[in-house]
């Protein structure tokens, strides 16, 4: 009987030691929930907030950080995404979150706070609008912020459905940018996924059908302006 208890004790001791952290390990948050090993940079859980440093870790094992402001902004945008999708199912002119008329014409207004774009004719009247997604606060693959530039620019080139990125994915390029319309350097409006929050590397995404309409029926290279704000 004594040998039996000794054997059980050895098994339990071995099990406990196998789950014990190294002396170099630190715990952020509840014990055994968010585990970080100083030597390897390995995170047991992804997407947790470190109250000590005021940063938000987004990667499963990458260790990339959001600053507190970026973390809060991303949370707010994601909370707003469900409402945005439900509101933007109806893109009739009377449902637009943008003004129905502006001064000046042949302009595309992009409000990335409202996640919407609107096209205004030569008289400044809103003729079409739809959902949009701009640059997010932090892009792990380039390790820096990637918000869309703000201000007013003029479209200097456009391409058809064959348009692709020369930069992304990083080191490869080739990401589809159908019906791209470039307005500043590598920044462009183009068709793509519109998830209900800002999610791009800086380009303005819109529904492919909307990008096609703008590209073929509205944008005049060298004269059509794009005005962007968050």
MITOR-680496 format. One record per residue: residue number from 1; residue in one letter; z, x negated, y of N, C-alpha, C, O in turn. Coordinates in steps of 0.05 Angstrom, whole numbers, plus 5000, padded with zeros to 4 digits. Layout:
# MITOR-680496
  pos  code   n_z   n_x   n_y  ca_z  ca_x  ca_y   c_z   c_x   c_y   o_z   o_x   o_y
  NUM     A     Z     X     Y     Z     X     Y     Z     X     Y     Z     X     Y
...
END
This chain:
# MITOR-680496
  pos  code   n_z   n_x   n_y  ca_z  ca_x  ca_y   c_z   c_x   c_y   o_z   o_x   o_y
    1     X  5000  4983  4976  5000  5000  5000  5000  4983  5025  4986  4988  5045
    2     X  5016  4961  5024  5018  4943  5048  4990  4931  5053  4982  4929  5076
    3     X  4977  4923  5031  4950  4911  5035  4931  4930  5047  4913  4923  5063
    4     X  4934  4956  5040  4917  4977  5052  4920  4979  5082  4901  4980  5097
    5     X  4946  4979  5092  4951  4980  5121  4941  4955  5135  4931  4957  5157
    6     X  4944  4932  5122  4934  4907  5134  4904  4908  5138  4893  4900  5159
    7     X  4890  4919  5117  4860  4921  5119  4852  4939  5141  4833  4933  5155
    8     X  4866  4962  5143  4859  4981  5165  4863  4968  5192  4847  4972  5210
    9     X  4886  4953  5195  4892  4940  5220  4870  4920  5228  4863  4918  5251
   10     X  4860  4905  5209  4839  4885  5214  4814  4899  5223  4801  4889  5242
   11     X  4807  4921  5210  4782  4936  5218  4784  4946  5247  4766  4943  5262
   12     X  4807  4958  5254  4811  4969  5281  4811  4946  5301  4799  4950  5323
   13     X  4823  4923  5295  4823  4901  5314  4794  4891  5319  4787  4884  5342
   14     X  4779  4889  5297  4751  4880  5300  4735  4899  5317  4719  4890  5334
   15     X  4739  4925  5313  4724  4945  5329  4731  4943  5358  4713  4945  5375
   16     X  4757  4940  5364  4765  4939  5392  4754  4914  5406  4745  4915  5429
   17     X  4754  4891  5392  4743  4867  5404  4714  4869  5409  4704  4858  5429
   18     X  4699  4883  5392  4670  4885  5395  4663  4901  5420  4641  4898  5431
   19     X  4681  4919  5430  4675  4935  5453  4689  4924  5478  4687  4936  5500
   20     X  4703  4902  5476  4717  4890  5499  4697  4875  5517  4680  4861  5506
   21     X  4700  4877  5543  4682  4863  5561  4689  4834  5563  4711  4826  5556
   22     X  4669  4817  5572  4675  4789  5576  4693  4786  5600  4696  4804  5616
   23     X  4704  4762  5603  4722  4757  5626  4707  4756  5652  4719  4759  5673
   24     X  4680  4753  5650  4664  4752  5675  4653  4779  5683  4638  4781  5702
   25     X  4661  4800  5668  4650  4827  5674  4665  4841  5695  4689  4837  5699
   26     X  4652  4859  5710  4664  4875  5730  4657  4904  5725  4635  4910  5715
   27     X  4675  4922  5732  4669  4951  5729  4668  4964  5756  4686  4961  5773
   28     X  4646  4978  5761  4643  4994  5786  4644  5023  5777  4628  5032  5761
   29     X  4662  5038  5788  4665  5066  5780  4684  5068  5756  4697  5049  5749
   30     X  4684  5092  5742  4702  5096  5720  4697  5075  5698  4675  5068  5692
   31     X  4719  5066  5686  4717  5045  5665  4699  5055  5642  4701  5079  5634
   32     X  4683  5037  5632  4664  5043  5610  4642  5062  5618  4627  5072  5601
   33     X  4638  5067  5644  4616  5084  5653  4595  5067  5666  4571  5068  5658
   34     X  4602  5052  5687  4583  5035  5701  4591  5006  5698  4609  4997  5712
   35     X  4579  4992  5680  4587  4966  5672  4567  4945  5682  4542  4949  5678
   36     X  4576  4924  5694  4559  4903  5704  4569  4876  5694  4593  4870  5698
   37     X  4551  4861  5682  4558  4834  5673  4548  4813  5693  4524  4812  5698
   38     X  4566  4798  5705  4559  4779  5726  4539  4758  5716  4522  4749  5731
   39     X  4541  4751  5691  4524  4730  5681  4495  4739  5677  4476  4725  5683
   40     X  4491  4763  5666  4464  4772  5659  4452  4791  5679  4428  4795  5680
   41     X  4469  4803  5696  4459  4823  5715  4452  4849  5701  4436  4864  5712
   42     X  4464  4854  5678  4457  4877  5662  4474  4901  5671  4498  4899  5673
   43     X  4461  4924  5675  4475  4948  5682  4473  4968  5659  4451  4974  5649
   44     X  4496  4977  5650  4496  4996  5628  4484  5023  5636  4470  5036  5620
   45     X  4490  5032  5660  4480  5057  5670  4464  5052  5695  4471  5034  5711
   46     X  4442  5066  5699  4425  5062  5723  4432  5083  5744  4444  5103  5738
   47     X  4424  5076  5769  4426  5096  5790  4455  5102  5798  4462  5125  5802
   48     X  4472  5082  5801  4499  5088  5809  4506  5075  5836  4492  5056  5845
   49     X  4526  5085  5849  4534  5077  5875  4557  5058  5874  4577  5064  5861
   50     X  4556  5035  5887  4577  5016  5887  4593  5019  5913  4584  5010  5934
   51     X  4616  5031  5912  4631  5036  5937  4641  5011  5950  4646  5010  5974
   52     X  4644  4989  5934  4655  4965  5945  4635  4952  5964  4642  4944  5986
   53     X  4609  4951  5955  4589  4938  5972  4574  4957  5989  4558  4949  6007
   54     X  4577  4984  5985  4563  5003  6001  4534  5005  5994  4518  5015  6010
   55     X  4526  4996  5970  4499  4996  5962  4495  5013  5937  4513  5021  5923
   56     X  4469  5020  5933  4462  5038  5911  4443  5022  5892  4422  5013  5901
   57     X  4451  5020  5867  4434  5006  5847  4415  5026  5834  4424  5046  5823
   58     X  4389  5020  5835  4370  5039  5825  4358  5032  5798  4347  5049  5785
   59     X  4360  5007  5790  4346  4998  5766  4364  4997  5741  4388  4992  5743
   60     X  4352  5002  5718  4367  5002  5693  4378  4974  5688  4401  4970  5680
   61     X  4361  4953  5693  4371  4926  5690  4359  4908  5712  4360  4883  5709
   62     X  4349  4920  5733  4335  4904  5753  4354  4894  5775  4349  4872  5786
   63     X  4375  4909  5780  4393  4900  5801  4383  4904  5829  4395  4894  5848
   64     X  4361  4919  5833  4351  4924  5860  4371  4942  5875  4384  4959  5862
   65     X  4374  4938  5901  4393  4953  5916  4380  4970  5938  4361  4962  5950
   66     X  4391  4994  5941  4386  5010  5965  4409  5005  5984  4432  5003  5976
   67     X  4403  5003  6010  4425  5004  6029  4435  5033  6030  4422  5052  6021
   68     X  4459  5036  6041  4472  5062  6042  4455  5083  6055  4453  5105  6045
   69     X  4441  5075  6077  4425  5095  6091  4401  5104  6074  4394  5127  6074
   70     X  4389  5085  6060  4366  5092  6043  4376  5110  6020  4362  5129  6012
   71     X  4399  5104  6009  4410  5120  5987  4414  5149  5996  4406  5168  5982
   72     X  4427  5152  6019  4432  5179  6030  4406  5193  6036  4403  5217  6030
   73     X  4387  5179  6047  4361  5191  6054  4347  5201  6029  4336  5223  6028
   74     X  4347  5184  6008  4333  5192  5983  4347  5216  5971  4333  5234  5960
   75     X  4373  5217  5972  4388  5241  5961  4380  5266  5976  4375  5287  5964
   76     X  4379  5263  6003  4372  5287  6019  4344  5296  6013  4339  5320  6011
   77     X  4325  5277  6010  4297  5285  6005  4295  5298  5978  4280  5317  5975
   78     X  4309  5289  5958  4307  5300  5932  4320  5328  5931  4311  5346  5917
   79     X  4342  5331  5947  4355  5358  5949  4335  5378  5961  4335  5401  5954
   80     X  4319  5368  5980  4301  5385  5994  4275  5390  5979  4260  5408  5986
   81     X  4270  5375  5957  4245  5376  5943  4239  5404  5931  4217  5414  5933
   82     X  4260  5416  5919  4256  5442  5907  4248  5463  5928  4229  5479  5923
   83     X  4261  5463  5951  4254  5481  5972  4226  5476  5982  4211  5495  5987
   84     X  4219  5450  5985  4193  5444  5995  4171  5455  5976  4151  5466  5986
   85     X  4175  5451  5951  4154  5460  5932  4151  5490  5933  4129  5501  5932
   86     X  4174  5504  5934  4172  5534  5934  4160  5544  5960  4144  5563  5960
   87     X  4166  5531  5983  4155  5540  6009  4126  5534  6010  4110  5550  6020
   88     X  4118  5510  6000  4090  5502  6003  4071  5512  5982  4048  5503  5981
   89     X  4080  5530  5965  4061  5543  5948  4042  5561  5963  4019  5566  5955
   90     X  4051  5570  5987  4035  5587  6004  4027  5571  6028  4044  5565  6045
   91     X  4002  5563  6030  3993  5546  6052  3975  5562  6072  3958  5551  6085
   92     X  3980  5588  6073  3966  5604  6094  3976  5594  6121  3998  5584  6124
   93     X  3959  5598  6141  3965  5587  6168  3991  5598  6180  4005  5583  6194
   94     X  3998  5623  6174  4022  5634  6186  4047  5624  6172  4070  5629  6182
   95     X  4044  5609  6150  4067  5597  6136  4071  5568  6143  4089  5555  6132
   96     X  4055  5557  6160  4056  5528  6166  4082  5520  6180  4091  5534  6198
   97     X  4095  5498  6172  4118  5487  6185  4111  5471  6210  4128  5462  6225
   98     X  4085  5468  6215  4075  5453  6238  4065  5472  6260  4060  5496  6255
   99     X  4062  5463  6285  4053  5480  6306  4025  5491  6301  4009  5479  6288
  100     X  4020  5515  6311  3994  5527  6307  3973  5516  6327  3949  5520  6323
  101     X  3982  5503  6348  3964  5492  6368  3976  5467  6380  4001  5465  6385
  102     X  3959  5447  6386  3969  5422  6399  3949  5415  6421  3927  5425  6422
  103     X  3958  5397  6439  3940  5388  6460  3922  5366  6448  3932  5349  6432
  104     X  3897  5366  6455  3879  5347  6442  3869  5358  6416  3881  5376  6405
  105     X  3846  5348  6407  3834  5359  6383  3825  5338  6364  3827  5314  6368
  106     X  3813  5348  6342  3804  5331  6319  3826  5311  6312  3821  5286  6312
  107     X  3849  5321  6305  3872  5305  6299  3886  5316  6274  3886  5340  6269
  108     X  3897  5298  6258  3913  5305  6235  3942  5298  6241  3949  5274  6245
  109     X  3959  5318  6242  3988  5313  6246  4002  5311  6219  3998  5328  6202
  110     X  4018  5291  6216  4032  5287  6191  4062  5285  6197  4070  5266  6212
  111     X  4078  5303  6187  4107  5303  6191  4120  5298  6164  4122  5316  6148
  112     X  4129  5274  6160  4141  5266  6134  4170  5275  6132  4181  5273  6110
  113     X  4181  5285  6153  4207  5298  6151  4204  5326  6139  4221  5335  6124
  114     X  4182  5339  6147  4176  5365  6136  4158  5364  6112  4152  5384  6099
  115     X  4148  5339  6105  4131  5335  6082  4106  5352  6083  4098  5364  6064
  116     X  4093  5351  6107  4069  5367  6111  4050  5353  6129  4057  5336  6145
  117     X  4024  5361  6126  4003  5352  6144  3988  5376  6154  3988  5397  6141
  118     X  3976  5373  6178  3960  5395  6189  3936  5384  6203  3938  5363  6217
  119     X  3913  5397  6200  3888  5389  6213  3882  5408  6236  3883  5432  6233
  120     X  3877  5396  6260  3872  5411  6284  3843  5406  6293  3834  5383  6295
  121     X  3829  5428  6299  3801  5425  6307  3798  5414  6335  3817  5406  6347
  122     X  3773  5413  6345  3768  5401  6371  3782  5415  6394  3787  5403  6415
  123     X  3790  5441  6390  3804  5456  6411  3835  5454  6407  3850  5466  6422
  124     X  3844  5440  6386  3872  5437  6382  3885  5459  6365  3909  5462  6364
  125     X  3868  5475  6351  3878  5497  6335  3882  5487  6306  3865  5473  6295
  126     X  3904  5495  6294  3909  5489  6266  3889  5504  6248  3887  5528  6250
  127     X  3874  5489  6232  3854  5501  6215  3861  5499  6185  3851  5515  6169
  128     X  3878  5480  6178  3886  5477  6150  3910  5459  6149  3914  5441  6166
  129     X  3928  5464  6129  3951  5447  6126  3959  5447  6096  3949  5462  6080
  130     X  3977  5428  6089  3986  5427  6062  4009  5407  6058  4018  5395  6078
  131     X  4019  5404  6034  4042  5386  6029  4034  5357  6029  4011  5350  6024
  132     X  4053  5340  6037  4047  5311  6038  4071  5296  6027  4093  5306  6025
  133     X  4066  5271  6021  4087  5252  6012  4081  5225  6024  4059  5215  6020
  134     X  4100  5213  6037  4096  5187  6050  4112  5165  6037  4121  5168  6014
  135     X  4114  5143  6051  4128  5120  6040  4158  5124  6038  4171  5135  6055
  136     X  4169  5114  6015  4198  5117  6011  4212  5093  6024  4200  5074  6034
  137     X  4239  5095  6025  4254  5075  6039  4254  5048  6026  4256  5027  6040
  138     X  4253  5047  5999  4254  5021  5985  4237  5022  5960  4237  5042  5945
  139     X  4221  5001  5957  4203  4999  5933  4212  4975  5916  4209  4953  5925
  140     X  4224  4980  5893  4234  4958  5876  4214  4937  5869  4220  4914  5867
  141     X  4188  4945  5865  4168  4925  5856  4161  4905  5878  4152  4883  5871
  142     X  4164  4912  5903  4159  4893  5925  4185  4884  5939  4184  4868  5957
  143     X  4207  4896  5930  4234  4888  5939  4237  4890  5969  4249  4872  5982
  144     X  4227  4911  5981  4231  4916  6009  4226  4945  6016  4216  4960  5999
  145     X  4231  4953  6040  4226  4980  6049  4196  4984  6050  4180  4965  6054
  146     X  4187  5009  6047  4158  5014  6047  4152  5041  6060  4134  5056  6052
  147     X  4167  5047  6082  4161  5072  6096  4134  5070  6109  4124  5049  6117
  148     X  4122  5093  6112  4096  5095  6126  4099  5088  6155  4119  5095  6168
  149     X  4079  5075  6166  4080  5069  6195  4079  5095  6211  4067  5115  6202
  150     X  4092  5096  6234  4091  5119  6251  4075  5113  6276  4071  5090  6283
  151     X  4066  5134  6290  4050  5131  6313  4023  5145  6310  4020  5160  6291
  152     X  4005  5139  6328  3978  5152  6327  3957  5131  6323  3956  5110  6337
  153     X  3939  5136  6304  3918  5117  6296  3891  5131  6293  3890  5156  6293
  154     X  3870  5116  6291  3843  5128  6287  3833  5120  6260  3835  5096  6252
  155     X  3821  5139  6245  3810  5133  6219  3786  5114  6222  3768  5120  6237
  156     X  3787  5091  6208  3766  5071  6211  3748  5069  6187  3727  5056  6188
  157     X  3756  5081  6165  3738  5081  6141  3746  5103  6122  3769  5113  6123
  158     X  3728  5112  6105  3734  5131  6084  3716  5127  6060  3694  5117  6063
  159     X  3726  5133  6037  3711  5131  6012  3714  5156  5996  3730  5174  6003
  160     X  3699  5158  5975  3700  5182  5958  3720  5181  5935  3740  5167  5937
  161     X  3714  5195  5913  3733  5197  5891  3737  5171  5876  3757  5168  5861
  162     X  3720  5151  5881  3722  5125  5867  3742  5106  5881  3747  5085  5870
  163     X  3753  5114  5903  3771  5095  5919  3795  5087  5902  3808  5104  5890
  164     X  3801  5061  5903  3825  5051  5888  3839  5031  5905  3828  5019  5924
  165     X  3865  5026  5899  3881  5007  5913  3874  4979  5905  3869  4974  5881
  166     X  3873  4961  5924  3868  4932  5918  3895  4917  5913  3894  4894  5906
  167     X  3917  4931  5918  3943  4917  5916  3961  4928  5894  3976  4913  5882
  168     X  3961  4954  5889  3980  4966  5870  3965  4977  5846  3943  4987  5849
  169     X  3977  4974  5822  4002  4961  5816  4002  4932  5824  3982  4919  5824
  170     X  4026  4922  5831  4029  4894  5841  4016  4875  5821  4022  4875  5797
  171     X  3999  4857  5832  3987  4837  5815  3962  4846  5800  3949  4829  5787
  172     X  3957  4871  5801  3934  4882  5786  3915  4898  5804  3890  4893  5804
  173     X  3926  4916  5820  3909  4934  5835  3896  4955  5817  3901  4955  5792
  174     X  3881  4973  5829  3867  4993  5813  3879  5020  5812  3869  5038  5799
  175     X  3902  5025  5827  3914  5051  5828  3895  5071  5841  3884  5064  5863
  176     X  3890  5094  5830  3871  5113  5841  3880  5123  5869  3903  5129  5873
  177     X  3861  5123  5888  3866  5134  5915  3842  5152  5922  3829  5146  5942
  178     X  3837  5173  5907  3813  5189  5912  3811  5200  5940  3831  5210  5952
  179     X  3787  5198  5951  3781  5208  5978  3799  5195  5999  3809  5208  6017
  180     X  3802  5168  5997  3819  5154  6016  3807  5153  6044  3782  5153  6047
  181     X  3824  5154  6064  3817  5153  6092  3836  5134  6105  3858  5141  6111
  182     X  3827  5109  6110  3844  5088  6121  3846  5091  6152  3827  5096  6166
  183     X  3871  5087  6161  3875  5090  6190  3889  5066  6202  3889  5062  6227
  184     X  3902  5048  6186  3915  5024  6196  3918  5004  6173  3933  5009  6155
  185     X  3903  4982  6174  3905  4962  6152  3901  4975  6125  3881  4988  6120
  186     X  3921  4972  6107  3919  4984  6081  3930  5012  6079  3929  5024  6058
  187     X  3940  5023  6101  3951  5050  6101  3928  5070  6101  3909  5068  6116
  188     X  3931  5090  6084  3910  5110  6082  3922  5137  6075  3944  5139  6064
  189     X  3907  5158  6080  3912  5185  6068  3894  5187  6044  3871  5178  6045
  190     X  3905  5198  6022  3888  5201  5998  3901  5221  5979  3924  5229  5983
  191     X  3885  5230  5960  3895  5248  5940  3914  5234  5921  3912  5211  5915
  192     X  3933  5249  5910  3952  5238  5891  3975  5257  5885  3973  5281  5892
  193     X  3996  5247  5872  4019  5264  5865  4035  5269  5890  4040  5251  5906
  194     X  4043  5294  5894  4059  5303  5917  4085  5315  5905  4085  5339  5900
  195     X  4106  5299  5901  4129  5308  5885  4149  5325  5900  4168  5335  5888
  196     X  4146  5327  5927  4166  5343  5942  4185  5325  5956  4205  5335  5967
  197     X  4181  5299  5957  4197  5280  5972  4179  5255  5976  4159  5252  5963
  198     X  4187  5238  5995  4171  5214  6001  4174  5194  5978  4196  5186  5971
  199     X  4151  5187  5967  4152  5171  5942  4131  5149  5940  4129  5136  5919
  200     X  4116  5144  5961  4094  5125  5959  4102  5097  5969  4125  5093  5978
  201     X  4083  5078  5968  4087  5051  5979  4080  5050  6008  4081  5029  6021
  202     X  4073  5073  6020  4067  5073  6049  4044  5091  6056  4041  5100  6078
  203     X  4026  5096  6036  4004  5114  6041  4014  5143  6043  4036  5149  6034
  204     X  3997  5160  6054  4003  5188  6056  3988  5202  6033  3964  5204  6033
  205     X  4003  5213  6015  3991  5227  5992  3989  5257  5999  4006  5268  6013
  206     X  3968  5269  5990  3964  5298  5992  3950  5307  5967  3941  5291  5951
  207     X  3949  5333  5963  3935  5344  5940  3906  5334  5940  3894  5332  5961
  208     X  3895  5329  5917  3868  5318  5915  3848  5337  5929  3830  5327  5943
  209     X  3851  5363  5925  3833  5382  5937  3834  5380  5968  3814  5383  5981
  210     X  3859  5377  5978  3862  5374  6007  3849  5349  6018  3836  5349  6039
  211     X  3853  5327  6003  3842  5301  6012  3811  5303  6012  3798  5292  6030
  212     X  3800  5316  5992  3771  5320  5990  3761  5336  6014  3740  5329  6026
  213     X  3775  5357  6021  3766  5374  6043  3767  5358  6069  3748  5359  6085
  214     X  3789  5344  6074  3791  5328  6098  3769  5307  6099  3755  5304  6120
  215     X  3765  5293  6077  3746  5272  6076  3717  5281  6081  3702  5269  6095
  216     X  3710  5304  6069  3682  5313  6070  3677  5333  6093  3654  5336  6101
  217     X  3697  5346  6103  3692  5368  6122  3706  5365  6149  3700  5380  6168
  218     X  3724  5345  6151  3739  5344  6177  3739  5316  6190  3733  5314  6213
  219     X  3744  5296  6174  3748  5269  6186  3721  5257  6194  3702  5256  6179
  220     X  3721  5247  6219  3698  5233  6230  3707  5204  6235  3724  5199  6253
  221     X  3696  5185  6220  3704  5157  6223  3700  5148  6251  3678  5151  6263
  222     X  3720  5135  6263  3718  5125  6289  3728  5143  6311  3730  5135  6334
  223     X  3733  5169  6304  3742  5187  6325  3766  5205  6317  3783  5211  6333
  224     X  3767  5212  6292  3790  5229  6282  3816  5213  6283  3817  5191  6273
  225     X  3836  5225  6296  3862  5211  6298  3882  5222  6277  3880  5244  6268
  226     X  3901  5205  6271  3923  5212  6253  3949  5206  6268  3954  5183  6276
  227     X  3966  5226  6271  3992  5223  6285  4014  5227  6264  4015  5248  6251
  228     X  4031  5207  6261  4051  5207  6239  4079  5204  6250  4085  5188  6268
  229     X  4097  5220  6239  4126  5217  6245  4142  5225  6221  4133  5238  6202
  230     X  4168  5216  6221  4187  5224  6200  4206  5245  6211  4223  5254  6197
END
